[in-house]
Amino acid sequence: MNILPFSRPTIDEETIASVADTLRSGWITSGPKVLEFEKQLSGYFGGRPVRTFNSGTCTMEIALRIAGIGAGDEVITTPISWVATANVILEVGATPVFADIDPVTRNIDLDKVEAAITSKTRAIIPVYLAGKPVDMDRLYQIAAKYNLRVIEDAAQAIGSTWHGKPIGSFGDFVSFSFQANKNITTSEGGCLVLNSEAEATLAEKYRLQGVTRSGWDGIDVDVLGGKYNMTDISAAIGIGQFAKLEKITAHRRHLARRYFDLLGEDFGKRTGAELPPKDFESTNWHLFQVVLPDRITRPEFMEKMKAKKIGIGFHYAPIHLFKLYRALGFKEGMYPIAERIGRQIVSLPMFYAMSEADVDRVCSAMIDVLG
Ligand SMILES: *Cc1c(COP(=O)(O)O)cnc(C)c1O
């Protein structure tokens, strides 16, 4: 039997043909495909301005720059995310402040966000782990009350909703990633939903060396930008993937239901493992994450599952315990829930091409290993 990976992208033949067309067209960098992809995304996000980039990470850095956040400013985020979420705060010279997570949703705890706000706080970067949104009403109440910007790290949340509205179709800055393992991919890439055409124009400048068109024959440079543009090759993949977003989300929800059904109602009680919240409304099931009981270590569990030819992912180690962050003064014991969950959390296989039989295989292995 082949090893079942924890994630694998699915690119259909039509998309591959469209990429080949782009390669033959003579225009392979940013061009008409990028504009078309941005237009489609904007339509999905209720007409809000959208710009694409070559990663999800840079969209958050650019949003912070547009908001004018830098040295002396504090930005509150979660310790349980991909390190990119906190790195962008350091990248613009601001100070990362962590707030511990909610053990059930594994997302940042909004009570702890409110408690961490100081006179220097300028923004919040919430992460929707596994695609599950935080309480969006509460998030924006806090932002309004303390006059804070929000940069939503919705890297994992395309297709997720809040009160039926797509994540990205409301709120402040919303950042998505199209990295290879995300629900839809461009191989590498991302997009940022903005609030106005003025912000979108600034985003374009930060995306490409700060260049602005001015006058009849020239360009000028008025801000320090980088090189973050998406290519038409990537956009061609993105257009093909985006057309399937609804199907992808529906299939992932179906797989998640099957995980709950096969593991059984009493799985948690029997094994001490913590399953994710049963949410078939708002989350896109980017990941199906389980927190292991303390009697088994994560490496031990991963080894045992590997022996049964099942790939297990792990998202994430607590950011504040990385060397770079320890050097800033963060240490063990500061965010105990994140530390416990960061030590024991695993991601079971979850991807569009996965079959019901694959879920069955994972569940029998889980019951064997933990049961
Ligand atoms: C993937 C991811 C990122 C980074 O996205 P890239 O496109 O790889 O730069 C940031 N935050 C979270 C939560 C992610 O899952």
Ligand as a Chemical Component Dictionary entry (heavy atoms), coordinates in Angstrom:
data_LIG
# 
_chem_comp.id                   LIG 
_chem_comp.type                 NON-POLYMER 
_chem_comp.pdbx_formal_charge   0 
_chem_comp.three_letter_code    LIG 
# 
loop_
_chem_comp_atom.comp_id 
_chem_comp_atom.atom_id 
_chem_comp_atom.alt_atom_id 
_chem_comp_atom.type_symbol 
_chem_comp_atom.charge 
_chem_comp_atom.model_Cartn_x 
_chem_comp_atom.model_Cartn_y 
_chem_comp_atom.model_Cartn_z 
_chem_comp_atom.pdbx_ordinal 
LIG C1 C1 C 0 0.709  29.176 4.965 1  
LIG C2 C2 C 0 0.590  30.126 6.076 2  
LIG C3 C3 C 0 1.262  31.354 6.082 3  
LIG C4 C4 C 0 2.273  31.758 5.066 4  
LIG O1 O1 O 0 1.850  31.700 3.774 5  
LIG P1 P1 P 0 2.948  31.629 2.598 6  
LIG O2 O2 O 0 2.137  31.718 1.365 7  
LIG O3 O3 O 0 3.655  30.316 2.744 8  
LIG O4 O4 O 0 3.864  32.778 2.766 9  
LIG C5 C5 C 0 1.019  32.232 7.136 10 
LIG N1 N1 N 0 0.184  31.924 8.124 11 
LIG C6 C6 C 0 -0.464 30.746 8.172 12 
LIG C7 C7 C 0 -1.417 30.488 9.293 13 
LIG C8 C8 C 0 -0.269 29.804 7.157 14 
LIG O5 O5 O 0 -0.917 28.637 7.223 15 
# 
loop_
_chem_comp_bond.comp_id 
_chem_comp_bond.atom_id_1 
_chem_comp_bond.atom_id_2 
_chem_comp_bond.value_order 
_chem_comp_bond.pdbx_ordinal 
LIG C1 C2 SING 1  
LIG C2 C3 SING 2  
LIG C2 C8 DOUB 3  
LIG C3 C4 SING 4  
LIG C3 C5 DOUB 5  
LIG C4 O1 SING 6  
LIG O1 P1 SING 7  
LIG P1 O2 DOUB 8  
LIG P1 O3 SING 9  
LIG P1 O4 SING 10 
LIG C5 N1 SING 11 
LIG N1 C6 DOUB 12 
LIG C6 C7 SING 13 
LIG C6 C8 SING 14 
LIG C8 O5 SING 15 
# 
